[in-house]
Amino acid sequence: MADDELHAIRTKRLAELQQNKSKTKEEAEARDNEIKNSILSQVLDQKARARLNTIAVAKPEKAKMVENMLVNMARTGQLPGKLGEEDLKNLLEQVTEKTQKKTTVKFDRRRAGLDDDF
């Protein structure tokens, strides 16, 4: 009888701990998002912020990468002031060049047997 009660108390306590852990994790994520948004609003003007939000709809991975890059640059003092839309475009081009995979197609005519010369 005591073992059953002890087991019930342990499972109840474990459930409470897991619930508290998930709440603190959600609160931390919300706090981080709030900090990131405040930094981005200080670093970007309205047009640049609108462009970044548009990119976030189309390509969320790229937008997150640019947002993180901007936050890191702001924290280290690499940004002189507010970035405009043109500055954001240049930054996006740099990110695209770094992440874009270059594809090459090699076609060997001799193996394909399409050459008319025998």
Secondary structure, DSSP 8 states (H G I E B T S, - for coil): -HHHHHHHHHHHHHHHHHHHHHHHHHHHHHHHHHHHHHHHHHHB-HHHHHHHHHHHHH-HHHHHHHHHHHHHHHHHT---S-B-HHHHHHHHHHHHHHH---------HHHHT--S--
